Amino acid sequence: MRNRIKALREQKNISQGKLAEQCDVSRQTINAIENDKYDPSLPLAFAISEVLEVTIEQLFIYERKKP
């Protein structure tokens, strides 16, 4: 699964640190999510979508893995 967090965050001119603060996580957590190193929990995904004012579907892009 990929995400559009960085692009959406930058459109709103919000730093990683500010997003992290508003979601009650560390800046490193936001960085890891943006770089596809960590998948957020469902509550965190909803918090990010709320802060960025987008739906979960707009935030994450599901890519089916080929067998």
C-alpha positions in Angstrom: 0.0 0.0 0.0 1.3 3.4 -0.9 0.2 6.7 0.5 0.0 10.3 -0.6 0.7 11.8 2.9 3.7 13.8 1.8 2.1 15.4 -1.2 -1.1 16.2 0.7 0.8 17.5 3.7 2.9 19.8 1.4 -0.2 21.1 -0.3 -1.5 22.2 3.0 1.9 23.6 4.0 2.2 21.5 7.1 5.5 20.2 8.3 6.1 16.6 9.4 6.6 17.9 12.9 3.3 19.8 12.9 1.4 16.8 11.5 3.1 14.5 14.1 2.2 16.9 16.9 -1.5 17.0 15.8 -1.6 13.2 15.5 0.2 12.7 18.8 3.1 10.7 17.3 6.8 11.5 16.6 8.1 13.3 13.5 10.1 10.1 12.8 6.8 8.1 12.7 5.4 10.5 10.0 8.6 10.2 8.1 8.6 6.4 8.2 5.0 6.3 7.0 5.7 8.8 4.1 8.6 6.6 3.0 6.6 3.4 3.1 8.8 2.0 6.0 5.8 1.8 8.4 2.1 1.2 8.0 0.1 3.3 10.4 -2.5 1.8 12.7 -6.1 2.5 11.7 -6.6 5.1 14.4 -3.5 6.9 13.3 -4.6 6.7 9.6 -7.9 8.3 10.6 -6.1 11.0 12.6 -3.8 11.9 9.6 -6.8 12.0 7.2 -8.6 14.3 9.7 -5.7 16.7 10.0 -5.2 16.7 6.2 -8.9 17.0 5.6 -9.1 14.1 3.2 -10.7 10.7 3.2 -8.8 7.5 3.9 -9.3 6.6 0.3 -7.6 9.8 -0.8 -4.7 9.2 1.6 -3.8 5.6 0.7 -3.4 3.8 -2.6 -4.0 0.1 -2.5 -1.8 -1.9 -4.9 -2.6 -5.5 -5.3 0.5 -7.7 -5.3 0.8 -10.0 -8.3 1.2 -13.7 -7.4 
